[in-house]
Amino acid sequence: MKLQEKFHNLKENLRGLESVAIAFSGGVDSTFLLKVAQDVLGEKVIAVTARSSTFPEREFKEAKTYAENIGAKHIVIVSEELEIEGFSKNPTNRCYYCKHELFSKIQEVAKQHNINYVLDGSNYDDIGDYRPGMQAAKELKVVSPLKEATLTKEDIRILSKEMDVPTWNKPSFACLSSRFPYGHEINREKLGMVELAEQFLLDKGFRQVRVRHHGEIARIEVEKTERERFFDLQLMDEIGNKLKEIGFHYVTIDALGYRTGSMNEVLTEEEKN
């Protein structure tokens, strides 16, 4: 199917929903979805952003600014995953608990504002990865219009660029909880360490960054094309010293670089199901 046909189908599907509340993180997908929904449905769109210790302050500020810039109605809620029973133990289906909590709260907002549907920004590429949060979306009847229109991440970036959506080339982002190996406890202190470490690397000019928290060890993933920057010994010393100052005892560089869902690489098919 051609890209413009997919885009047409997306707009028609949104028009049929009549009014929507969008789970809006400020990332590539949800920002594009908010822009298109706003164009199609106007005031019948609400963007809902959840604040929590797993959501960096920089991401919240970017989401808030974009919603203001396009005049979208933006509601901020609190969805603290660490208060969900079992979440902090970091089971393999951790994302299920998080998304169930988030979508349930957005549904409450939707009801208060007489909104018909809750939407998320899942795209067609997400079908191939291990994403237990999609089960929560299915159970709560959350609509995924980008996925339904078979729009891939690359499709969304292309269309976003054509529409001057500022996130068209924004690096992919996932909540900070995804930086921990399954079974390793998550708490506010550890999340804070990851956020500080990643912000430091971003301030150093790296675009796509993950700092995986392996207890005393920080495992840094950067975009494959950025790995060569670590041949700068002065930069490596600076990064190593800063991350040790943040609280890590050892600092390592992942030779394979950034890849989506690297923490899922150790899971067996049985654990995924």
ZIMOCOR-V921510 format. One record per residue. RES is the residue in three letters. OMEGA is omega in whole degrees, 0 to 359 (NA if undefined). NEAR is the number of other C-alpha atoms within 10 Angstrom. D_FIRST is the distance of its C-alpha to the first C-alpha in Angstrom with 1 decimal. Layout:
RES,OMEGA,NEAR,D_FIRST
RES,OMEGA,NEAR,D_FIRST
//
This chain:
MET,181,8,0.0
LYS,185,7,3.8
LEU,182,16,6.6
GLN,176,11,8.5
GLU,176,10,6.6
LYS,181,18,6.8
PHE,177,19,10.2
HIS,180,11,11.2
ASN,178,18,10.6
LEU,182,22,12.7
LYS,179,19,15.4
GLU,178,13,15.7
ASN,179,17,16.1
LEU,179,20,18.7
ARG,180,14,20.4
GLY,180,10,20.9
LEU,174,15,22.6
GLU,177,16,25.2
SER,188,22,26.8
VAL,169,26,25.9
ALA,186,29,27.7
ILE,172,29,25.6
ALA,192,24,26.8
PHE,180,27,27.1
SER,185,25,28.1
GLY,177,24,27.4
GLY,183,21,24.9
VAL,187,22,21.6
ASP,185,24,19.5
SER,177,23,22.1
THR,176,26,23.1
PHE,180,26,19.6
LEU,179,27,19.4
LEU,181,27,22.9
LYS,182,19,22.3
VAL,179,19,19.4
ALA,178,25,21.4
GLN,179,21,24.5
ASP,185,13,22.9
VAL,189,17,21.7
LEU,177,17,24.7
GLY,186,16,27.5
GLU,180,14,30.5
LYS,180,19,29.0
VAL,173,24,27.6
ILE,172,27,29.7
ALA,181,26,29.1
VAL,180,25,31.1
THR,181,22,32.1
ALA,175,19,34.3
ARG,177,18,37.1
SER,180,17,38.4
SER,178,20,40.0
THR,184,23,36.7
PHE,185,19,35.1
PRO,181,19,36.5
GLU,181,13,38.2
ARG,181,11,36.2
GLU,179,16,32.9
PHE,181,19,34.5
LYS,179,11,35.9
GLU,179,15,32.6
ALA,181,22,30.9
LYS,181,21,33.9
THR,182,13,33.9
TYR,179,19,30.3
ALA,178,21,30.7
GLU,184,12,33.9
ASN,181,9,32.4
ILE,177,12,29.8
GLY,180,12,32.3
ALA,173,19,30.6
LYS,188,16,32.9
HIS,179,19,33.3
ILE,180,16,35.2
VAL,178,14,36.5
ILE,175,15,37.5
VAL,177,12,39.2
SER,186,23,37.7
GLU,184,16,39.9
GLU,182,22,38.5
LEU,178,19,41.8
GLU,178,9,43.5
ILE,182,12,41.3
GLU,177,9,43.3
GLY,185,13,42.2
PHE,185,21,39.7
SER,177,18,42.0
LYS,173,15,42.6
ASN,176,19,39.0
PRO,182,16,37.9
THR,178,20,34.7
ASN,181,18,33.2
ARG,184,21,34.5
CYS,178,22,31.2
TYR,180,19,31.4
TYR,181,19,34.7
CYS,183,20,33.5
LYS,179,20,30.3
HIS,177,19,32.3
GLU,183,16,34.9
LEU,184,22,32.6
PHE,177,23,30.5
SER,180,17,33.7
LYS,178,16,35.2
ILE,176,28,32.2
GLN,177,22,32.4
GLU,178,13,36.1
VAL,180,18,35.2
ALA,180,21,32.7
LYS,180,13,35.4
GLN,183,9,37.9
HIS,178,14,35.8
ASN,179,13,34.6
ILE,186,19,30.9
ASN,190,14,28.7
TYR,170,19,26.3
VAL,182,28,26.2
LEU,170,25,23.0
ASP,185,23,22.4
GLY,178,23,20.1
SER,178,22,18.7
ASN,187,22,15.2
TYR,179,18,12.9
ASP,185,13,15.1
ASP,180,14,18.1
ILE,186,11,17.5
GLY,183,7,18.8
ASP,176,11,22.0
TYR,184,17,25.2
ARG,180,18,25.1
PRO,177,18,27.8
GLY,179,17,27.3
MET,177,20,24.2
GLN,177,17,26.7
ALA,179,21,28.7
ALA,180,22,25.7
LYS,181,12,25.1
GLU,184,9,28.8
LEU,176,15,29.2
LYS,174,14,26.1
VAL,183,22,24.5
VAL,178,19,21.1
SER,187,20,18.3
PRO,178,21,15.8
LEU,178,29,14.0
LYS,180,19,13.5
GLU,178,15,12.7
ALA,181,21,9.8
THR,178,18,8.7
LEU,178,24,9.8
THR,178,19,11.7
LYS,180,19,15.1
GLU,176,13,14.2
ASP,183,18,11.5
ILE,177,23,14.3
ARG,180,21,16.8
ILE,180,15,15.1
LEU,179,17,14.8
SER,179,22,18.3
LYS,180,14,19.8
GLU,183,10,18.6
MET,181,13,20.2
ASP,173,10,23.3
VAL,191,18,23.0
PRO,182,14,25.7
THR,186,21,24.2
TRP,180,22,21.2
ASN,179,14,23.2
LYS,177,13,25.3
PRO,178,12,25.9
SER,180,14,24.6
PHE,172,16,27.3
ALA,184,14,28.4
CYS,186,15,31.6
LEU,179,22,34.8
SER,181,27,35.4
SER,181,22,32.9
ARG,186,22,35.4
PHE,175,20,37.8
PRO,179,20,37.9
TYR,180,19,37.7
GLY,176,12,41.2
HIS,185,14,42.6
GLU,177,16,43.8
ILE,174,22,42.2
ASN,185,15,44.5
ARG,181,13,44.7
GLU,180,11,46.7
LYS,177,19,44.2
LEU,178,21,41.3
GLY,177,16,43.4
MET,181,19,44.0
VAL,181,27,40.3
GLU,179,20,39.5
LEU,181,17,42.5
ALA,181,26,41.6
GLU,179,22,37.9
GLN,178,18,39.0
PHE,180,15,41.6
LEU,176,20,39.0
LEU,178,14,36.7
ASP,177,10,39.8
LYS,175,11,40.4
GLY,175,10,37.1
PHE,184,16,34.9
ARG,183,14,31.4
GLN,190,21,29.9
VAL,166,22,32.7
ARG,170,28,33.6
VAL,181,29,37.3
ARG,185,24,37.4
HIS,179,23,40.7
HIS,181,14,42.5
GLY,180,14,45.8
GLU,188,12,48.0
ILE,170,17,45.3
ALA,177,26,42.5
ARG,185,17,39.7
ILE,172,20,37.8
GLU,173,22,34.2
VAL,178,22,32.9
GLU,185,17,29.8
LYS,181,14,30.3
THR,181,10,30.9
GLU,184,16,33.6
ARG,184,17,35.6
GLU,179,9,37.8
ARG,181,12,39.3
PHE,171,13,41.3
PHE,175,9,43.4
ASP,186,9,45.2
LEU,179,10,48.0
GLN,178,10,49.2
LEU,179,13,45.8
MET,178,16,45.8
ASP,182,12,49.3
GLU,179,10,48.3
ILE,180,18,45.3
GLY,181,19,47.4
ASN,181,16,50.3
LYS,181,17,48.2
LEU,175,24,46.4
LYS,176,16,49.8
GLU,179,12,51.2
ILE,177,14,48.4
GLY,176,17,49.6
PHE,178,21,48.0
HIS,181,14,50.5
TYR,182,15,48.4
VAL,182,18,45.4
THR,176,14,43.0
ILE,177,16,40.0
ASP,185,15,37.2
ALA,182,12,36.9
LEU,178,11,33.2
GLY,183,18,32.2
TYR,167,20,29.8
ARG,183,14,27.1
THR,174,12,25.4
GLY,182,13,27.4
SER,178,15,30.2
MET,179,15,32.5
ASN,185,17,30.5
GLU,182,9,31.2
VAL,184,10,34.5
LEU,173,12,33.3
THR,178,9,33.5
GLU,180,8,31.0
GLU,180,6,33.8
GLU,178,10,34.1
LYS,181,13,30.4
ASN,NA,9,30.7
//
